[in-house]
Amino acid sequence: MIAPRVALVTGGGTGIGAAAAERLAADGYRVVVTGRRAGPLSEVAERIGALPLPGDMTDSASVAGVVDAVLEEYGRLDVVVANAGGHGFSSVTDTDDESWRASLDANLTTAFTVCRRALPELARSAGAIVVVSSLAGLRAGPSVAGYTVGKHALIGLTRSMARDFGPSGVRVNAVCPGWVRTPMADAEMDELAQAAGIAGREEAYALVTENVPLRRASEPAEIAGVVAFLASADSSYITGATIVADGGAHIVDVPTLAFDALG
């Protein structure tokens, strides 16, 4: 009998991480969710039958403890979804040293530390890493310097690991979502609605996606589907890739937007 594959999802308590954990559990994986907040992790774990292991992915000792616990419980590790992130919402001149370090820790160090610890185990299982970056890893929005730099760096980390560990059978790919209906994005929409004087969250989502070809934000489950594909044998010859899941936002030629008004 073949043992079920084991997946570790960082930032697994909410948003894309929780959705990815749910999808992987539905696909038959034994899922471990980790993150700093025990409450949301326990809620996700109870709902999908996962193992919750609270931990700080910026701390090497905490990461080692989480991975060791996974191995003690299941004896193997096949997939890592490096999803933890956040912070870095200011311009360069408005970002102090502490905020800069916090943004890089949240968006880059979290992936680096868990992948570094997990790679020897993934080499044993010919496993896969899925790094959750962002459209901000390919483009730049206003006053999000730390976030943008961290998400760009994740793509470099993805390519470096794919190059170095491909000979060991490990595949490493990145996903770049656009707007996704997560608690973090909801909070941003609430702020935008208040600042722009528009009715509410739904109107804000409509505003930020009015030039996106699909004209809407993604649901977390849609990004989870991409994660599941990159974790599965269906993508067995894909590594070092950056998969953009943004409703087509990245293909829009900004200087031609004025022509849309002409009908």
Buried (B, 14 or more C-beta within 10 A) or exposed (E): EEEBBBBBBBBBBBBBBBBBBBBBBEBEBBBBBBBBEEEBBBBBBEEBEBBBBBBBBBBBEBBBBBBEBBBEEBEBBBBBBBBBBBBBBBEEEEBEEEBBBBBBBBBBBBBBBBBBBBBEBBBBBEBBBBBBBBBBBBBBEEBBBBBBBBBBBBBEBBBEBBEEBEEEBBBBBBBBBBBBBBEEBBEBBEEBBEEEEBEEBEEBBBBBBEEBEEEEBBEBBBBBBBBBBBBBEEBEEBBBBBBBBBBBBBEEEEEEEEEEEEE
